[in-house]
Amino acid sequence: MIVPGLEALVPEQRAYNAQIMEATAGLVDVDTSTLEGLTVIREAMAPGGLFGFRSLEHAEELVIEGPGGPLVLRVLRAERPDGVYLHLHGGGMCVGSAAGYDATNARLVEAANVTVVSVEYRLAPEHPYPAGPDDAEAAAWWLVEHAAERFGSDRLVMGGDSAGAYLAALTMVRLRDRRGSVPPYRGLDLRYGMYDYGGTPAFFQLAGKVPHATGDPTNRGHYLPGRSAEACRVAAISPLWADLADLPPALLTVGTADFLVDDSLFMAARLSLAGNDVALALYPEGPHGIDVAPTAMGQVAFDRIAGWVRSRLAD
C-alpha cells in the first residue's frame, strides 16, 4: 500500500513538513467560520500569497454557459496534445482558484503532454452546495462535446486536488447517472480528496496537527450550511457513499501525514470493491499536497501522476 523504496526520502519530507507548520502557525487561530477569517485564507491561497500559488500570463480563459451564469475555464495548451486533462482546483469548496493553479498545471502540460482545462467553479459561502458540483458537471460535459474541436483531442482525463478530487469523483458519478453508461473519460486522477463530508477519523484527529489543514473543519458549514455530519453521508453529497460501479480507472494519491488520508484509503477500497481499476499511492510522511511539495518525495509523487496520465491517454 505504501509506495516502496522511499525510506531514504522520509527525513527530508519530515523536515519540510515542520517548516510548513511553522510558516502557517499564525493561520491556526484564524476564525474561518466567518467571512472575514475565510478572506485571510483566500488571500493566502491567491496567486502571490503565502502558500506560493502562481498564475501565468500565457494561460487563456474561455467562457462557457454555466448553470449559474458564465463559467470561466482556464486553459494551458500543449502544442500537440495527447489528450485533455480537466482540472478541478482545491480549497475546501471555499477558497482557491483555477488561476492559482497555473504553475502546477503547467508542470503537467509538459510532463504528460496534455492540454489542461481548469474550472473556476463557484465557491461557498457565497455559493453553497450544489453550485460547485453543478459547475464541474457542466464543464465536464462541455469538454466531452467540444474537446476535439477546441483542443485537438477527444481523449479525456479528469482530476483534481483536495476539494478538486472530491469534485472530480462526484462529477464522474453524476456523468454516469445523468448522461448514460460509463463516463467518456479515460481516467480519474484523485489527489488527497475528501470523499465523506461527514468526516473520517483522520479528519478529526489530524486537522490542525499536520500541514495544510488550516480552516478545513469549518468549511463544511460554509459549503453545506445547516447539515449535520450524518446528513452529509448521502450519495448526492459524499461520493464515498455513492454507487461507484462503472467508473474509469483511478489513481488515488495521498500521504500518511494528511488529515484526509482515511478518505483516500476508504475510497480506494470502495472503488475496487465496485469492480473498477484502482491504484493507490500512499507516501510516508506525505502531507496534504504531497505532489507539489518541493522535496524528493514530492517529485516521486508528481512523476507517478504524470506517468499514469500518459498511460491513460496512450493507445
N, C-alpha and C positions, 0 to 999 in steps of 0.2 A: 504493500500500500504506500509506504513512504518511498519516494524516489531513491534508489540505492546509490551508493558511491559518493555521497555528499558530505561525509563526516568532516573532512578537512575544511569545508567551507562554513561550518557552523560558527566558529569563533568570530569571524568577520561579520557574519549576519547578526549574531547576538550583540556585538558592539554597535552596529548600525541601529538596531532596534533601540538600544539605550540612548543613542544620540537623538533619535526621533522623539522619544518620550520626553527628553529634557527640553528639546526645542518647542514642543507643543504643550508643555506643562501649564502654561498660562491659560490655555483654552479649556482645561478641565472644569474650571469654575464658571465658564460662560453658561448662562441660563438659556439653553436653546429651545426651551418651551415657549419663549417669547419671540416675536418677530425681530425685535432689536438684537437679541442674542443670536438668532439664526443669521442675521445680517453679518455678524462678525465672522461666522464660519463661511458664509458665502464669499466674503472678501478674501478670506484665507485661501479659498479654492479657486478664486478668479485668476485669469492669466496675470502673471506677475506677482501673485500673492504669496503668502507664507509657505504654502505647500509646493511651490515651484511649477505650477501648471503654465504652459506657454501656448499662445496661438501663433499661427504662421501666416504671413502676408499672402502666400500663393494659394491658400485654401479658397475654394469657391463656395458660394452659397446659392442654393436653389430653393425656391419657394413653391410648395405644392399645396393643394387644398387639403386641409386637415379637418377633423371633426369639430374643432373649436375655433376654426378660422385658419389663416395662413400658417403653414408649418414649414420651418426652415430646416433644410438638410445641408450639412457642412461636408464638402467633397474634397478629398485629396486623391489625385489621379495617379495611376501608373501609366506609363506610355503605351504599353501593350499588355493589358492586364490578363492574367489567367482566370480572373473572376472578380466578383464584387463582394465586399465584406460590409454588411450592415452593422454599424456600431451603435450601442446604446450606453451612454456615459453613466458613471457612478455619482453618488452624492446623497444616498438615503431618500431619494424621491423629493428632496427639499433644496438641495444645493447642487453646484456643479453646472457644467455647460459643455456642449459639443466643441465649442471653440477652445476651451481649456484643454481639451484632449488632442489638439492638433499635433503636438510634438510626439506624443506616444503613438498616435495613429500613423504618423509619417514613418516611424520605425517599421510598422507592419507593412506599409506600402512597399518599402524597399525589401524587407526580408521575405515576404510572401508573394510579391508581385501581384498585389491586389489594388483595386481602387476602393478606398474606404469612404462610405457614406454614413455620417454620424447625425443623429436626430436631436434637434433642440426641442425635446418634448416639454410639456408644461409641468411646472413644479408646484408642490404644496408649500405652504398652506393656502396660497392664492388659488391653486387649482388642485384640490384633493382628488383622491380616487373617485372615478376611474379615468381622469383626464390623461395622466401619463400613459397607462396601458392603451387607451384609445389612440393616442398619437403614435405610439410604437407600432400598433397593428396597422394603422393607415400607411405609415412609411414602409412597413414590410411588404404590404400588398402592392403599393405603388411600385416598389422595386421589382417585384415579380412581373409586373406588366410592362415596365419601362427600362429595365436594366440593359437589355440587349441594344435597344435603340439609343439610349443616352450614354452608355458606358462601354459598349463594345463586347459585352459578355452576359450570358444568361445563367452563368454558374454562380450560385449564391451561397454564402455562409453568413450566419448571424451570430453575434456575440456581444459581450459587454462585461463591465467591471462592477462588482458590488451591486448597487441598485440596477445597473445596466444588465448584469447577468440575470437578476430577478426578472426584469422586463423581457429579456430575450426568451427565457423559459416560458413565461406566461404568454408571450406573443406566439410562440410556436404552438402551444396548446390551443390558443384561440384560432390560429390559422387552420389547424386540423379540424376543429369543431365547427367553424363558421364558413370555411372556404372549401372544405371537402378533402377527404382522404389524407395521405401523407403530405405534409407541407413541402413545397418545391424548393427546399433548401438542402444543401449537401452536408451541412454540419452545424453544430451548436457549440460555440466556444464560451463556456461558463466560468468566469473568473471570480471566485470568492463571493458568491451571491448570497442573499438572504431569501430562502425559499419557503420559510414558515414565519409569517408575520405575527404569529402567536409567541414566537421566541423559542429557541432551543437552549439546552443547558449552558453551552459555552457562551451564548449571547449574554446571559445574565451573569455568569461567573467571571467573564473576562472583560466585559465592557468597561472602559476606563482604566484597565490594567495593562493593556497591550497597545502598540502603536495604531493610530488612525481610527480609534473607536470613539473619538470625541463627538458628542451630540446624538449618536445613534439611538440610545434608549428613549429619547423624546421624539424621534422622527415619526414613529407610528401615530402619535397623537396628532401630528400635522397632516399626514397622508391619509389616515383612517380615523378621522375625528369621531369620538363617541363610541368606538367599537372596543369591546373587551378583547383580551387575548383569545378567548375561545371563539368569539365571533369572527376572528381573522383566519381561523383554521377551516377555511372553505376553499373549494377549487377555484372559484372566481377571483380570489384574492391571493392565495398562497399556493404556488404550483406544486409544492410537496404533497398537497392533499388532493391533487388532480389525478385523473386517469392519465397515465404517462405512456400508454401504448402508442406505437406507430409514429414515433418521433425520429428525426435524423440522428446519425451518430453524434455523440457528445464527448467533449473533453472538459473535465472539471479540474480547475487549478485552485489550490488553497495551501496555506501554511499552517503549521501546528501552533503558531503564536498569533492566530487570527481569531477574533471574537466570533466569527461566523464559520469556524471550522466544522462544527457539527452539521450546519446546513448542507455543506458540500458532501460530507460523509453520508448523511441520510439521503440526499438527493441522488447520489451515485447509486446507492443500493436500490432505491425505488425505480430509477430508470432501468437498471439491469434486470430487476425482477419483472418489469413490464416487457422485457424482450428486446430492449434496444442495445445497440453497440455503444459501450461506455468505457472511457478511460478516465481514471482518477489519478492525478499527480499531486501528492502531498509532500510539502517541503519542510524539512526540520528547521524549527525556529523561524519559519517564514511568517512575516506579519501580513496584515491586510495590505494588498497591493504588492505582493512579492514580485510580480513580473516587471515592475517599474523601479524596484529597489536598485540603487547603484552599487551593487555587490556582485560577486561571482555567482552567488545563489540566484540572484535576480536575473542575471544573464542566462543561466541554465533554464529558468522558468520561461523566460521570453522566447528563447530559441526553440523550446519544445512546442510552445503555442504556435509559432510561425511555421515550424515544420509540419505540425498537424494540419494547419490551414492549407498549406501547399498540397499535402496528401489528399485532402478532401476535394480539391479542385482539379486534381490530375485525372486523366482519362482512366 
